């Protein structure tokens, strides 16, 4: 996916920022799906800046399973934080596609 001005970035390997986001939201994700994961390894992501930053992140959760998560990171006068918007169960071979 090519970068588009005002659109989603190209898909990139998970960096230290995305790894920190995943660490922050992991308890919320596990609560949302009703399952604790032994593995929770961010693999790749794409982002979109709009009133903060939206992220689609592919996370390996063991075996052939992964999660595709949409998270929103806000910053500014009302504080900074990340919240989970969507969590989709996927297979590791599934391509990360933002919605």
Rosetta constraint file for C-alpha pairs under 8 A:
AtomPair CA 1 CA 9 HARMONIC 7.37 0.50
AtomPair CA 1 CA 10 HARMONIC 4.92 0.50
AtomPair CA 1 CA 11 HARMONIC 6.55 0.50
AtomPair CA 2 CA 9 HARMONIC 6.73 0.50
AtomPair CA 2 CA 10 HARMONIC 5.06 0.50
AtomPair CA 3 CA 7 HARMONIC 6.86 0.50
AtomPair CA 3 CA 8 HARMONIC 6.28 0.50
AtomPair CA 3 CA 9 HARMONIC 4.46 0.50
AtomPair CA 3 CA 10 HARMONIC 5.08 0.50
AtomPair CA 4 CA 8 HARMONIC 6.42 0.50
AtomPair CA 4 CA 9 HARMONIC 6.66 0.50
AtomPair CA 6 CA 48 HARMONIC 7.26 0.50
AtomPair CA 6 CA 49 HARMONIC 7.35 0.50
AtomPair CA 7 CA 48 HARMONIC 5.95 0.50
AtomPair CA 7 CA 49 HARMONIC 7.98 0.50
AtomPair CA 8 CA 46 HARMONIC 6.20 0.50
AtomPair CA 8 CA 47 HARMONIC 5.39 0.50
AtomPair CA 8 CA 48 HARMONIC 4.78 0.50
AtomPair CA 8 CA 98 HARMONIC 7.81 0.50
AtomPair CA 9 CA 46 HARMONIC 5.37 0.50
AtomPair CA 9 CA 47 HARMONIC 5.51 0.50
AtomPair CA 9 CA 48 HARMONIC 6.53 0.50
AtomPair CA 10 CA 46 HARMONIC 6.08 0.50
AtomPair CA 11 CA 44 HARMONIC 6.55 0.50
AtomPair CA 11 CA 45 HARMONIC 5.45 0.50
AtomPair CA 11 CA 46 HARMONIC 4.81 0.50
AtomPair CA 11 CA 96 HARMONIC 7.93 0.50
AtomPair CA 12 CA 44 HARMONIC 5.41 0.50
AtomPair CA 12 CA 45 HARMONIC 5.50 0.50
AtomPair CA 12 CA 46 HARMONIC 6.41 0.50
AtomPair CA 13 CA 43 HARMONIC 5.93 0.50
AtomPair CA 13 CA 44 HARMONIC 4.24 0.50
AtomPair CA 13 CA 45 HARMONIC 6.45 0.50
AtomPair CA 14 CA 18 HARMONIC 5.70 0.50
AtomPair CA 14 CA 19 HARMONIC 6.57 0.50
AtomPair CA 14 CA 42 HARMONIC 5.90 0.50
AtomPair CA 14 CA 43 HARMONIC 5.18 0.50
AtomPair CA 14 CA 44 HARMONIC 4.45 0.50
AtomPair CA 14 CA 45 HARMONIC 6.00 0.50
AtomPair CA 15 CA 19 HARMONIC 6.22 0.50
AtomPair CA 16 CA 20 HARMONIC 6.16 0.50
AtomPair CA 17 CA 21 HARMONIC 6.31 0.50
AtomPair CA 18 CA 22 HARMONIC 6.20 0.50
AtomPair CA 18 CA 42 HARMONIC 7.30 0.50
AtomPair CA 18 CA 45 HARMONIC 7.66 0.50
AtomPair CA 18 CA 57 HARMONIC 7.85 0.50
AtomPair CA 19 CA 23 HARMONIC 6.25 0.50
AtomPair CA 19 CA 41 HARMONIC 7.89 0.50
AtomPair CA 19 CA 42 HARMONIC 6.14 0.50
AtomPair CA 20 CA 24 HARMONIC 6.22 0.50
AtomPair CA 21 CA 25 HARMONIC 6.24 0.50
AtomPair CA 21 CA 82 HARMONIC 7.12 0.50
AtomPair CA 22 CA 26 HARMONIC 5.71 0.50
AtomPair CA 22 CA 42 HARMONIC 6.93 0.50
AtomPair CA 24 CA 82 HARMONIC 7.67 0.50
AtomPair CA 25 CA 29 HARMONIC 6.20 0.50
AtomPair CA 25 CA 82 HARMONIC 7.18 0.50
AtomPair CA 25 CA 83 HARMONIC 6.89 0.50
AtomPair CA 25 CA 84 HARMONIC 6.90 0.50
AtomPair CA 26 CA 30 HARMONIC 6.10 0.50
AtomPair CA 26 CA 40 HARMONIC 7.83 0.50
AtomPair CA 27 CA 31 HARMONIC 6.12 0.50
AtomPair CA 28 CA 32 HARMONIC 6.04 0.50
AtomPair CA 28 CA 84 HARMONIC 7.38 0.50
AtomPair CA 29 CA 33 HARMONIC 6.24 0.50
AtomPair CA 29 CA 84 HARMONIC 7.21 0.50
AtomPair CA 29 CA 87 HARMONIC 7.25 0.50
AtomPair CA 30 CA 34 HARMONIC 5.69 0.50
AtomPair CA 30 CA 35 HARMONIC 5.20 0.50
AtomPair CA 30 CA 36 HARMONIC 5.40 0.50
AtomPair CA 30 CA 37 HARMONIC 7.29 0.50
AtomPair CA 31 CA 35 HARMONIC 6.72 0.50
AtomPair CA 31 CA 36 HARMONIC 7.92 0.50
AtomPair CA 33 CA 87 HARMONIC 7.89 0.50
AtomPair CA 37 CA 61 HARMONIC 6.14 0.50
AtomPair CA 37 CA 62 HARMONIC 7.71 0.50
AtomPair CA 38 CA 61 HARMONIC 7.19 0.50
AtomPair CA 38 CA 62 HARMONIC 7.35 0.50
AtomPair CA 39 CA 60 HARMONIC 7.00 0.50
AtomPair CA 39 CA 61 HARMONIC 4.84 0.50
AtomPair CA 39 CA 62 HARMONIC 5.68 0.50
AtomPair CA 40 CA 59 HARMONIC 6.15 0.50
AtomPair CA 40 CA 60 HARMONIC 5.75 0.50
AtomPair CA 40 CA 61 HARMONIC 4.85 0.50
AtomPair CA 40 CA 62 HARMONIC 7.66 0.50
AtomPair CA 41 CA 59 HARMONIC 5.27 0.50
AtomPair CA 41 CA 60 HARMONIC 5.07 0.50
AtomPair CA 41 CA 61 HARMONIC 6.61 0.50
AtomPair CA 42 CA 57 HARMONIC 6.90 0.50
AtomPair CA 42 CA 58 HARMONIC 5.93 0.50
AtomPair CA 42 CA 59 HARMONIC 4.16 0.50
AtomPair CA 42 CA 60 HARMONIC 6.25 0.50
AtomPair CA 43 CA 57 HARMONIC 7.48 0.50
AtomPair CA 43 CA 58 HARMONIC 5.60 0.50
AtomPair CA 43 CA 59 HARMONIC 5.58 0.50
AtomPair CA 43 CA 60 HARMONIC 6.75 0.50
AtomPair CA 44 CA 57 HARMONIC 5.87 0.50
AtomPair CA 44 CA 58 HARMONIC 5.40 0.50
AtomPair CA 44 CA 59 HARMONIC 7.49 0.50
AtomPair CA 45 CA 55 HARMONIC 6.68 0.50
AtomPair CA 45 CA 56 HARMONIC 5.46 0.50
AtomPair CA 45 CA 57 HARMONIC 4.34 0.50
AtomPair CA 45 CA 58 HARMONIC 6.20 0.50
AtomPair CA 45 CA 96 HARMONIC 7.69 0.50
AtomPair CA 46 CA 55 HARMONIC 5.79 0.50
AtomPair CA 46 CA 56 HARMONIC 5.41 0.50
AtomPair CA 46 CA 57 HARMONIC 6.75 0.50
AtomPair CA 46 CA 98 HARMONIC 7.65 0.50
AtomPair CA 47 CA 53 HARMONIC 6.64 0.50
AtomPair CA 47 CA 54 HARMONIC 5.51 0.50
AtomPair CA 47 CA 55 HARMONIC 4.43 0.50
AtomPair CA 47 CA 56 HARMONIC 6.37 0.50
AtomPair CA 48 CA 53 HARMONIC 5.63 0.50
AtomPair CA 48 CA 54 HARMONIC 5.13 0.50
AtomPair CA 48 CA 55 HARMONIC 6.55 0.50
AtomPair CA 49 CA 53 HARMONIC 4.36 0.50
AtomPair CA 49 CA 54 HARMONIC 6.25 0.50
AtomPair CA 50 CA 54 HARMONIC 7.22 0.50
AtomPair CA 51 CA 74 HARMONIC 6.97 0.50
AtomPair CA 52 CA 72 HARMONIC 6.99 0.50
AtomPair CA 52 CA 73 HARMONIC 5.59 0.50
AtomPair CA 52 CA 74 HARMONIC 4.41 0.50
AtomPair CA 52 CA 75 HARMONIC 6.04 0.50
AtomPair CA 53 CA 72 HARMONIC 5.75 0.50
AtomPair CA 53 CA 73 HARMONIC 5.16 0.50
AtomPair CA 53 CA 74 HARMONIC 6.54 0.50
AtomPair CA 54 CA 70 HARMONIC 6.92 0.50
AtomPair CA 54 CA 71 HARMONIC 5.73 0.50
AtomPair CA 54 CA 72 HARMONIC 4.46 0.50
AtomPair CA 54 CA 73 HARMONIC 6.32 0.50
AtomPair CA 55 CA 69 HARMONIC 7.74 0.50
AtomPair CA 55 CA 70 HARMONIC 5.49 0.50
AtomPair CA 55 CA 71 HARMONIC 5.16 0.50
AtomPair CA 55 CA 72 HARMONIC 6.28 0.50
AtomPair CA 55 CA 73 HARMONIC 7.90 0.50
AtomPair CA 56 CA 68 HARMONIC 6.67 0.50
AtomPair CA 56 CA 69 HARMONIC 5.48 0.50
AtomPair CA 56 CA 70 HARMONIC 4.53 0.50
AtomPair CA 56 CA 71 HARMONIC 6.57 0.50
AtomPair CA 56 CA 96 HARMONIC 7.61 0.50
AtomPair CA 56 CA 97 HARMONIC 7.79 0.50
AtomPair CA 56 CA 98 HARMONIC 5.94 0.50
AtomPair CA 57 CA 67 HARMONIC 7.95 0.50
AtomPair CA 57 CA 68 HARMONIC 5.60 0.50
AtomPair CA 57 CA 69 HARMONIC 5.22 0.50
AtomPair CA 57 CA 70 HARMONIC 6.50 0.50
AtomPair CA 57 CA 71 HARMONIC 7.87 0.50
AtomPair CA 57 CA 96 HARMONIC 7.61 0.50
AtomPair CA 58 CA 66 HARMONIC 6.73 0.50
AtomPair CA 58 CA 67 HARMONIC 5.77 0.50
AtomPair CA 58 CA 68 HARMONIC 4.63 0.50
AtomPair CA 58 CA 69 HARMONIC 6.56 0.50
AtomPair CA 58 CA 96 HARMONIC 6.44 0.50
AtomPair CA 59 CA 66 HARMONIC 5.38 0.50
AtomPair CA 59 CA 67 HARMONIC 5.18 0.50
AtomPair CA 59 CA 68 HARMONIC 6.43 0.50
AtomPair CA 59 CA 69 HARMONIC 7.78 0.50
AtomPair CA 60 CA 65 HARMONIC 6.29 0.50
AtomPair CA 60 CA 66 HARMONIC 4.31 0.50
AtomPair CA 60 CA 67 HARMONIC 6.55 0.50
AtomPair CA 60 CA 92 HARMONIC 6.81 0.50
AtomPair CA 61 CA 65 HARMONIC 5.73 0.50
AtomPair CA 61 CA 66 HARMONIC 5.13 0.50
AtomPair CA 61 CA 67 HARMONIC 7.01 0.50
AtomPair CA 62 CA 66 HARMONIC 7.11 0.50
AtomPair CA 64 CA 91 HARMONIC 5.57 0.50
AtomPair CA 64 CA 92 HARMONIC 5.16 0.50
AtomPair CA 64 CA 93 HARMONIC 7.71 0.50
AtomPair CA 65 CA 89 HARMONIC 7.43 0.50
AtomPair CA 65 CA 90 HARMONIC 6.04 0.50
AtomPair CA 65 CA 91 HARMONIC 4.56 0.50
AtomPair CA 65 CA 92 HARMONIC 5.25 0.50
AtomPair CA 66 CA 89 HARMONIC 6.25 0.50
AtomPair CA 66 CA 90 HARMONIC 5.15 0.50
AtomPair CA 66 CA 91 HARMONIC 5.37 0.50
AtomPair CA 66 CA 92 HARMONIC 5.20 0.50
AtomPair CA 67 CA 87 HARMONIC 6.52 0.50
AtomPair CA 67 CA 88 HARMONIC 5.58 0.50
AtomPair CA 67 CA 89 HARMONIC 4.78 0.50
AtomPair CA 67 CA 90 HARMONIC 5.49 0.50
AtomPair CA 67 CA 91 HARMONIC 7.78 0.50
AtomPair CA 68 CA 87 HARMONIC 5.87 0.50
AtomPair CA 68 CA 88 HARMONIC 5.19 0.50
AtomPair CA 68 CA 89 HARMONIC 6.59 0.50
AtomPair CA 68 CA 90 HARMONIC 6.75 0.50
AtomPair CA 68 CA 96 HARMONIC 6.91 0.50
AtomPair CA 69 CA 84 HARMONIC 7.19 0.50
AtomPair CA 69 CA 85 HARMONIC 7.48 0.50
AtomPair CA 69 CA 86 HARMONIC 5.50 0.50
AtomPair CA 69 CA 87 HARMONIC 4.51 0.50
AtomPair CA 69 CA 88 HARMONIC 6.35 0.50
AtomPair CA 70 CA 84 HARMONIC 6.09 0.50
AtomPair CA 70 CA 85 HARMONIC 5.36 0.50
AtomPair CA 70 CA 86 HARMONIC 4.95 0.50
AtomPair CA 70 CA 87 HARMONIC 6.56 0.50
AtomPair CA 70 CA 98 HARMONIC 7.98 0.50
AtomPair CA 71 CA 82 HARMONIC 6.58 0.50
AtomPair CA 71 CA 83 HARMONIC 5.59 0.50
AtomPair CA 71 CA 84 HARMONIC 4.39 0.50
AtomPair CA 71 CA 85 HARMONIC 5.43 0.50
AtomPair CA 71 CA 86 HARMONIC 7.16 0.50
AtomPair CA 72 CA 82 HARMONIC 5.48 0.50
AtomPair CA 72 CA 83 HARMONIC 5.46 0.50
AtomPair CA 72 CA 84 HARMONIC 6.45 0.50
AtomPair CA 72 CA 85 HARMONIC 6.93 0.50
AtomPair CA 73 CA 80 HARMONIC 7.28 0.50
AtomPair CA 73 CA 81 HARMONIC 5.61 0.50
AtomPair CA 73 CA 82 HARMONIC 4.20 0.50
AtomPair CA 73 CA 83 HARMONIC 6.61 0.50
AtomPair CA 74 CA 79 HARMONIC 7.49 0.50
AtomPair CA 74 CA 80 HARMONIC 5.34 0.50
AtomPair CA 74 CA 81 HARMONIC 5.54 0.50
AtomPair CA 74 CA 82 HARMONIC 6.33 0.50
AtomPair CA 75 CA 79 HARMONIC 5.73 0.50
AtomPair CA 75 CA 80 HARMONIC 4.22 0.50
AtomPair CA 75 CA 81 HARMONIC 6.76 0.50
AtomPair CA 76 CA 80 HARMONIC 6.44 0.50
AtomPair CA 90 CA 94 HARMONIC 6.40 0.50
